Amino acid sequence: MPLIYIAEDDPGIRELILYTLQVSGFEAKGFETGTALLEAVQGTRPDLVMLDIMMPGHDGLTVLQKLRQNPGTRDLPVIMETARTAESDTVTGLDLGADDYLCKPFGMAEMMSRIRALLRRASRHREKTEENRTMVFHGLSLDQAAHEVFAQGEQVSLTRKEYELLKVLMQSPRKVFSRDELLMKVWDTDFAGGTRTVDVHVNTLRGKLRESGAGIETVRGAGYRFNPEVLQNREEPEPEMDADKPERDDKP
């Protein structure tokens, strides 16, 4: 359920927006000032923010600037809403990084349409970012943009299915995938006899990854998982013996 924060100093408008969002299936919280909204964002990051420009204390434009300056909220979807109709206000808000604009008075149907459209755009952006993300775990890396895998600094040549299998496992560390789940995600089939194919590909993948292959664990009776802690333990050096310290003589 998407979480939306609204900073609006007019209680009547604020309550109407909150009611409309909540009956439409959203979780929503309202704030009388921009300062209160900024404090709330530090605790829980919402999926979208609506800011009234004219508010006591931090006005909407100041709040927008602070959100865009913070790496944690730099890409947070923001809709500005104001009673002003001057073109300069619209331009200022958009230049500061607002994603959309609503001029009062606006209808609730228009507001919901703008919110849903902005959430869809934000979701597509996150998916695209996730698709290009490079995953790195203790000497094992998978670059989704370049479609390359490196283990202990050396590039590993994988077939398409081996690559997809490794990607599925690495995207959810420590999650146990059954053979049937892996068949659906990698081979797009639920053919019962295909579970042997999963076992063969896992064994081949482990061999190609060499030491890093130990991170792909068999969970007896359940399936397979990628456990980065195994690779971390392999990286940690064993304690060295003190060569100058004499051996203990337990003899009487």
N, C-alpha and C positions, 0 to 999 in steps of 0.2 A: 504494500500500500504506500504510494508516494506521500512524502511529508512536505508540506508547504508552510512557509512562514509569511505572515503579513504584518508589515509595519504601517499602521494607519491610525492617526490621532482622533479621527471622527468615530466615536463608538458605534453610531448607527450603521455607517458604511462597513466598519470592521466586522460587526456581528453578522451583517447580511452576507458578506464574502465568506466568512467562516461557515455559516449555515449552508450556503450553496455548495461549498467544497465538501463538507462532511456528508451531505445527502447524496453527493455525486460519487462517493466512495473514496475520498481522499482523507488523509489525516492532516489537520490544519491547526496552527497555533497563531494567535494574534498578539501584537505588541503595540502599545500606545506610542512608544518612542523608538527611534533608530538605535539608540544606545542599548535598550533592552534586547532588541533583536540581535545586535552584535554579540552581546553576552551569551545569548542562547546558542548562537552559531558555534561558539567556542566549545560548547558542550556536545551538541548534536548537530551534524551537518544535514540540512534539509535537501530535498531534491529540487526545490525551486523557491525563489523569494519574490514577493511583491512589495514594492517600496513606494510610499507616497512621498512626493518631493517636499511638500510643505509640512514639516513636523517640528515640534520644539526640540531643542538640543541639537543632535546630529540630524540634519535634513537628509532627504533621500539621496541626493547627489554625493554628500559626504560619506554616507554609509556605502554607497556603490563603490566609491574610490577605495575605501578600506577593504572591501571584499575582494576587489581586483588586485590589491597590493599583497594580499595574503596568498601564498602558494596553495594552501588547502582549500581556498574558496575562489581561486582565480577563474575557474571554468564553471562556477555555479550559475545556473540559469536565473536571470533577473528580468522582471517586468516592472517598468516604472508606471505609476499612475498619479495623475495630477489634475487639478482644475484649470491649470494654465493651458492656453491654446497657442501661445507664441511659438513660432517655429524655432526660435533660438533655444528654448528649453528642450525641445525634442532633439535637436542637434547635439546639445551639450550632453544629454543623457546617453545618446547612442555613441558619441565620441568617447565617453568614459567607460563604455563597455556594456551598456544595457542591451539585452537581447530583443526586447519588444517594448511597446509603449501603449498605454490606454489613457485616453483623455476623458475626464469626468464631464458629464455623467455618462457612464457606460452600462450596457445591459449585462446581466449575468450570463446569458447565452453566449455573447461575444467573448466575455472573459474566459469561460470554460473552453471555448474553441481555441483561444490563444494559448491557454495553459497546456491543453492536450497536444497542440502542435509543437510547442516548445519542448515539452517532455519527450516527444518522439524524436526530435532532432538531437536532443541531448543523449538519448539512448543510442542512436545510430553512431554518434561521435564516440561514445564509450566503447561500443563494439569494435569500431575501426581502430581505436587506440589499443584495445586488447589484442586484436589480430596482429598488430605490428610489434607487440611487446617481446622483448628478449628475456627469457627465463634463465637464471643463473643459480646453480646450487653446487657450491664446493667443487669446482673444477669441471662441472658439466653444464654446458650452456646450449640453449636452443633459440636461434634467431628466427622468429616467425616471418619477418619481412624478407630476409635473404634466403630462408628455407635451408639453413645450415645448422649443423650440430658439431660441437667441439667437446672432446673429452680429454682432460688433462693437457689442454693446449693444442691438441692435434685434431684436425678435421676428420669427422667420421662419415663415411659414405653409407647412406641408408636408402632402402627402397621406399617408395611412397607409403606403403602400409606400415613399415617399421617406423617411419617418421611420424605418421599420424598416431600410431600406438604410443610412442614416447611422448608426444605432445599432450595427449589425453591424460596420461599418468602424471606428467609434470605440472599440468594446469591445476591439479587438485592434490597437492602433497598430502600423504598419509591417508587419503581416502581409498578405501578398498573397493575395487571394481570387480564384479563377477565376470565370468567369461562371457555370459550372455550380454551383459552391458557393453563390454568391449566389442563384441560382434556387431551390435547395433551402431555404436559410435564410430567404429573404424571401417567396418565392412558393410554397414547399412543393411544388415540381414539378421534374422532371428533363427536361421537354420540350426537346429539342435546339433547336428553332426559337425558343425563348424567350430565347436569349442576346441577341438584338437588343433585347428589352424591357429588359434590364439596361443596355445602352448608352444607350438613350433616357432611362431614369430617372437614370442617373449624370449625363448632360449637363444635364438639367433641374434636378437637385439642385445642381450646381455653379453654375448661373445664379442660383438663389434664394439661395444662400449668399454670392454676390458674392465679395469678396476672400477670404473663408474657404474658398470652393470650391476654391481652389488646393491645399488640403490633400488633396484626393482625387486621387490620381495614377493615371495609366494605366501599367501595367507591360507593355510590349510583349511579346506572345506569352504572357502569363501571366494578366493580369486587372487588378484594381484594389486599391489600398491607401490607407489614411489615414495620411499622414505629417505629424505635428505640427511637425516641424522646419522644414517649408516656411513654416508660419504664424509660427513663432518668428523666422525670418529676415526676414519681412516687418515684424515689430514693431520690429526693431533699426534705429535711425536711421542714415542714411548719415553718414560723417564730414563735418563742416563745414569749409569752406575758411577759413583765417585771412585776414580782410579786410585786416588791417594789414600782412600779409606781402607784400612786393613780388614780382611774378612773376619767375621766373628768366629771365634773358636768356642764351640759349645762343649768341647771335651773337658772333663774334670781335670 
